[in-house]
Amino acid sequence: MNGKAIVSLHPNPGNNSLVIALTEPTVGKIYVHDDTGRMVKSTEMVGENKCIFHTSNLNSGIYFVAFVNQGGKTATRK
């Protein structure tokens, strides 16, 4: 992560699922937090550049998505 936004979310806002896409395949973890800071979902990325979170079981609201790579650098989107 060199200062550019490498994480994109679509559709935003999402209804039943949210695609989290990275600009290139990478290794790291994705965390989804609600507006109180509580982690509601997480997953590991191992050489992938996209994952799909199913959101139908989440309450309506604002959620924050953070990607943390192996070096500990973080990119966050809402």
OpenMM code with the backbone's topology and positions (N, CA, C; nanometers):
from openmm import Vec3, app, unit

residues = "MET ASN GLY LYS ALA ILE VAL SER LEU HIS PRO ASN PRO GLY ASN ASN SER LEU VAL ILE ALA LEU THR GLU PRO THR VAL GLY LYS ILE TYR VAL HIS ASP ASP THR GLY ARG MET VAL LYS SER THR GLU MET VAL GLY GLU ASN LYS CYS ILE PHE HIS THR SER ASN LEU ASN SER GLY ILE TYR PHE VAL ALA PHE VAL ASN GLN GLY GLY LYS THR ALA THR ARG LYS".split()
positions = [
    Vec3(0.0859, -0.1171, 0.0000),
    Vec3(0.0000, 0.0000, 0.0000),
    Vec3(0.0896, 0.1222, 0.0000),
    Vec3(0.0899, 0.1908, -0.1078),
    Vec3(0.1822, 0.3009, -0.1264),
    Vec3(0.1136, 0.4359, -0.1191),
    Vec3(0.0093, 0.4498, -0.0399),
    Vec3(-0.0617, 0.5758, -0.0284),
    Vec3(-0.1835, 0.5847, -0.1173),
    Vec3(-0.1938, 0.4981, -0.2164),
    Vec3(-0.3108, 0.4969, -0.3037),
    Vec3(-0.4187, 0.4104, -0.2429),
    Vec3(-0.5447, 0.4403, -0.2745),
    Vec3(-0.6562, 0.3595, -0.2255),
    Vec3(-0.6558, 0.2268, -0.2992),
    Vec3(-0.6196, 0.1198, -0.2302),
    Vec3(-0.6147, -0.0099, -0.2964),
    Vec3(-0.7398, -0.0916, -0.2692),
    Vec3(-0.8268, -0.0426, -0.1819),
    Vec3(-0.9474, -0.1155, -0.1448),
    Vec3(-1.0681, -0.0446, -0.2034),
    Vec3(-1.1553, -0.1197, -0.2694),
    Vec3(-1.2807, -0.0618, -0.3168),
    Vec3(-1.3956, -0.1506, -0.2718),
    Vec3(-1.5117, -0.0894, -0.2530),
    Vec3(-1.6321, -0.1580, -0.2084),
    Vec3(-1.7423, -0.1349, -0.3092),
    Vec3(-1.8155, -0.2391, -0.3435),
    Vec3(-1.9327, -0.2210, -0.4281),
    Vec3(-2.0295, -0.3361, -0.4086),
    Vec3(-2.1571, -0.3167, -0.4189),
    Vec3(-2.2186, -0.1844, -0.4244),
    Vec3(-2.2096, -0.1175, -0.2874),
    Vec3(-2.2091, 0.0124, -0.2882),
    Vec3(-2.2042, 0.0880, -0.1637),
    Vec3(-2.3080, 0.1975, -0.1720),
    Vec3(-2.4186, 0.1882, -0.1028),
    Vec3(-2.4462, 0.0903, 0.0033),
    Vec3(-2.4832, -0.0459, -0.0541),
    Vec3(-2.4563, -0.1486, 0.0244),
    Vec3(-2.4864, -0.2853, -0.0159),
    Vec3(-2.6181, -0.3323, 0.0426),
    Vec3(-2.6800, -0.4277, -0.0225),
    Vec3(-2.8062, -0.4825, 0.0273),
    Vec3(-2.7852, -0.6189, 0.0909),
    Vec3(-2.7569, -0.7196, 0.0114),
    Vec3(-2.7385, -0.8550, 0.0635),
    Vec3(-2.5942, -0.9021, 0.0616),
    Vec3(-2.5111, -0.8336, -0.0156),
    Vec3(-2.3699, -0.8697, -0.0202),
    Vec3(-2.2872, -0.7466, -0.0557),
    Vec3(-2.1594, -0.7556, -0.0224),
    Vec3(-2.0661, -0.6468, -0.0477),
    Vec3(-1.9385, -0.7082, -0.1027),
    Vec3(-1.8944, -0.6598, -0.2176),
    Vec3(-1.7693, -0.7061, -0.2771),
    Vec3(-1.6586, -0.6127, -0.2305),
    Vec3(-1.5560, -0.6711, -0.1719),
    Vec3(-1.4384, -0.5960, -0.1294),
    Vec3(-1.3273, -0.6352, -0.2257),
    Vec3(-1.2801, -0.5375, -0.3021),
    Vec3(-1.1810, -0.5652, -0.4072),
    Vec3(-1.0515, -0.4904, -0.3790),
    Vec3(-0.9402, -0.5573, -0.4065),
    Vec3(-0.8074, -0.4988, -0.3947),
    Vec3(-0.7508, -0.4841, -0.5344),
    Vec3(-0.6573, -0.3913, -0.5521),
    Vec3(-0.6034, -0.3667, -0.6854),
    Vec3(-0.5142, -0.4795, -0.7354),
    Vec3(-0.4660, -0.5645, -0.6443),
    Vec3(-0.3834, -0.6775, -0.6860),
    Vec3(-0.3960, -0.7897, -0.5838),
    Vec3(-0.3699, -0.9129, -0.6251),
    Vec3(-0.3741, -1.0235, -0.5290),
    Vec3(-0.2743, -0.9984, -0.4163),
    Vec3(-0.3150, -1.0244, -0.2944),
    Vec3(-0.2295, -0.9961, -0.1800),
    Vec3(-0.2642, -1.0873, -0.0633),
    Vec3(-0.1849, -1.0784, 0.0407),
    Vec3(-0.2069, -1.1549, 0.1631),
    Vec3(-0.2340, -1.0573, 0.2758),
    Vec3(-0.3408, -1.0812, 0.3505),
    Vec3(-0.3738, -0.9943, 0.4630),
    Vec3(-0.5075, -1.0329, 0.5208),
    Vec3(-0.5612, -0.9452, 0.6059),
    Vec3(-0.6897, -0.9707, 0.6696),
    Vec3(-0.7839, -0.8537, 0.6446),
    Vec3(-0.9119, -0.8862, 0.6316),
    Vec3(-1.0154, -0.7855, 0.6174),
    Vec3(-1.1048, -0.7926, 0.7405),
    Vec3(-1.1308, -0.6758, 0.7991),
    Vec3(-1.2169, -0.6651, 0.9165),
    Vec3(-1.3314, -0.5717, 0.8847),
    Vec3(-1.4526, -0.6065, 0.9273),
    Vec3(-1.5695, -0.5200, 0.9129),
    Vec3(-1.6157, -0.4859, 1.0544),
    Vec3(-1.6231, -0.3537, 1.0825),
    Vec3(-1.6666, -0.3048, 1.2134),
    Vec3(-1.7941, -0.2231, 1.1974),
    Vec3(-1.8806, -0.2281, 1.2983),
    Vec3(-1.9992, -0.1426, 1.2959),
    Vec3(-1.9623, -0.0031, 1.3478),
    Vec3(-2.0607, 0.0866, 1.3548),
    Vec3(-2.0316, 0.2247, 1.3931),
    Vec3(-1.9947, 0.2406, 1.5404),
    Vec3(-2.0051, 0.1350, 1.6208),
    Vec3(-1.9605, 0.1405, 1.7600),
    Vec3(-1.8189, 0.0862, 1.7752),
    Vec3(-1.7604, 0.0359, 1.6644),
    Vec3(-1.6260, -0.0195, 1.6679),
    Vec3(-1.6214, -0.1698, 1.6896),
    Vec3(-1.7365, -0.2317, 1.7040),
    Vec3(-1.7426, -0.3762, 1.7252),
    Vec3(-1.7161, -0.4486, 1.5937),
    Vec3(-1.6243, -0.5468, 1.5959),
    Vec3(-1.5972, -0.6241, 1.4757),
    Vec3(-1.7131, -0.7206, 1.4530),
    Vec3(-1.7720, -0.7159, 1.3327),
    Vec3(-1.8866, -0.8011, 1.3013),
    Vec3(-1.8519, -0.9119, 1.2030),
    Vec3(-1.7431, -0.8969, 1.1292),
    Vec3(-1.6991, -0.9993, 1.0340),
    Vec3(-1.5494, -0.9824, 1.0121),
    Vec3(-1.4854, -1.0916, 0.9739),
    Vec3(-1.3448, -1.0853, 0.9343),
    Vec3(-1.3145, -1.2043, 0.8437),
    Vec3(-1.2102, -1.1899, 0.7649),
    Vec3(-1.1655, -1.2987, 0.6787),
    Vec3(-1.0199, -1.2759, 0.6423),
    Vec3(-0.9527, -1.3831, 0.6023),
    Vec3(-0.8156, -1.3732, 0.5553),
    Vec3(-0.8129, -1.3771, 0.4034),
    Vec3(-0.7227, -1.3009, 0.3468),
    Vec3(-0.6994, -1.3019, 0.2023),
    Vec3(-0.5614, -1.3650, 0.1811),
    Vec3(-0.5555, -1.4680, 0.0971),
    Vec3(-0.4284, -1.5348, 0.0698),
    Vec3(-0.4111, -1.5404, -0.0813),
    Vec3(-0.3443, -1.4402, -0.1363),
    Vec3(-0.3210, -1.4368, -0.2801),
    Vec3(-0.4444, -1.4076, -0.3617),
    Vec3(-0.5444, -1.3453, -0.2999),
    Vec3(-0.6687, -1.3119, -0.3691),
    Vec3(-0.6779, -1.1599, -0.3841),
    Vec3(-0.7649, -1.1154, -0.4734),
    Vec3(-0.7848, -0.9714, -0.4863),
    Vec3(-0.9312, -0.9322, -0.4676),
    Vec3(-1.0146, -1.0266, -0.4233),
    Vec3(-1.1561, -0.9940, -0.4046),
    Vec3(-1.2194, -1.0943, -0.3100),
    Vec3(-1.3143, -1.0451, -0.2281),
    Vec3(-1.3950, -1.1354, -0.1466),
    Vec3(-1.5367, -1.0783, -0.1384),
    Vec3(-1.6306, -1.1650, -0.1084),
    Vec3(-1.7710, -1.1247, -0.0979),
    Vec3(-1.8178, -1.1501, 0.0443),
    Vec3(-1.8675, -1.0437, 0.1090),
    Vec3(-1.9268, -1.0561, 0.2413),
    Vec3(-2.0772, -1.0561, 0.2259),
    Vec3(-2.1422, -1.1544, 0.2830),
    Vec3(-2.2884, -1.1578, 0.2835),
    Vec3(-2.3361, -1.0725, 0.3997),
    Vec3(-2.4195, -0.9745, 0.3710),
    Vec3(-2.4576, -0.8742, 0.4698),
    Vec3(-2.6037, -0.8806, 0.5096),
    Vec3(-2.6770, -0.9794, 0.4602),
    Vec3(-2.8205, -0.9850, 0.4887),
    Vec3(-2.8490, -1.0031, 0.6374),
    Vec3(-2.7531, -1.0553, 0.7137),
    Vec3(-2.7755, -1.0746, 0.8565),
    Vec3(-2.7291, -0.9560, 0.9411),
    Vec3(-2.6828, -0.8481, 0.8769),
    Vec3(-2.6395, -0.7298, 0.9502),
    Vec3(-2.7512, -0.6265, 0.9566),
    Vec3(-2.7556, -0.5517, 1.0659),
    Vec3(-2.8509, -0.4419, 1.0782),
    Vec3(-2.8140, -0.3305, 0.9813),
    Vec3(-2.9114, -0.2515, 0.9416),
    Vec3(-2.8833, -0.1341, 0.8584),
    Vec3(-2.7943, -0.0394, 0.9371),
    Vec3(-2.7050, 0.0266, 0.8679),
    Vec3(-2.6169, 0.1214, 0.9356),
    Vec3(-2.4889, 0.1421, 0.8589),
    Vec3(-2.3971, 0.2105, 0.9231),
    Vec3(-2.2666, 0.2396, 0.8648),
    Vec3(-2.1673, 0.1365, 0.9156),
    Vec3(-2.0904, 0.0813, 0.8230),
    Vec3(-1.9881, -0.0173, 0.8576),
    Vec3(-1.8549, 0.0280, 0.7990),
    Vec3(-1.7483, -0.0066, 0.8678),
    Vec3(-1.6142, 0.0289, 0.8252),
    Vec3(-1.5396, -0.0983, 0.7892),
    Vec3(-1.4716, -0.0948, 0.6752),
    Vec3(-1.3949, -0.2096, 0.6273),
    Vec3(-1.2478, -0.1717, 0.6329),
    Vec3(-1.1691, -0.2558, 0.6984),
    Vec3(-1.0250, -0.2318, 0.7075),
    Vec3(-0.9515, -0.3517, 0.6493),
    Vec3(-0.8533, -0.3236, 0.5661),
    Vec3(-0.7645, -0.4273, 0.5151),
    Vec3(-0.6278, -0.4048, 0.5781),
    Vec3(-0.5716, -0.5089, 0.6385),
    Vec3(-0.4389, -0.5019, 0.6994),
    Vec3(-0.3500, -0.6015, 0.6275),
    Vec3(-0.2424, -0.5515, 0.5654),
    Vec3(-0.1539, -0.6434, 0.4921),
    Vec3(-0.0528, -0.7071, 0.5871),
    Vec3(0.0320, -0.7950, 0.5348),
    Vec3(0.1280, -0.8664, 0.6175),
    Vec3(0.2256, -0.7734, 0.6876),
    Vec3(0.2515, -0.6592, 0.6297),
    Vec3(0.3440, -0.5619, 0.6897),
    Vec3(0.2775, -0.4743, 0.7958),
    Vec3(0.1469, -0.4934, 0.8182),
    Vec3(0.0758, -0.4169, 0.9204),
    Vec3(0.0167, -0.2862, 0.8708),
    Vec3(0.0311, -0.2562, 0.7413),
    Vec3(-0.0278, -0.1328, 0.6879),
    Vec3(-0.1774, -0.1524, 0.6687),
    Vec3(-0.2545, -0.0475, 0.6941),
    Vec3(-0.4006, -0.0562, 0.6923),
    Vec3(-0.4595, 0.0409, 0.5926),
    Vec3(-0.5630, -0.0036, 0.5215),
    Vec3(-0.6460, 0.0823, 0.4372),
    Vec3(-0.7892, 0.0646, 0.4876),
    Vec3(-0.8605, 0.1753, 0.5094),
    Vec3(-0.9955, 0.1700, 0.5646),
    Vec3(-1.0939, 0.2411, 0.4740),
    Vec3(-1.2137, 0.1844, 0.4605),
    Vec3(-1.3231, 0.2450, 0.3819),
    Vec3(-1.4513, 0.2309, 0.4612),
    Vec3(-1.5507, 0.3168, 0.4310),
    Vec3(-1.6816, 0.3002, 0.4950),
    Vec3(-1.7890, 0.2960, 0.3905),
] * unit.nanometer
topology = app.Topology()
chain = topology.addChain("A")
for resn in residues:
    res = topology.addResidue(resn, chain)
    for name in ("N", "CA", "C"):
        topology.addAtom(name, app.Element.getBySymbol(name[0]), res)
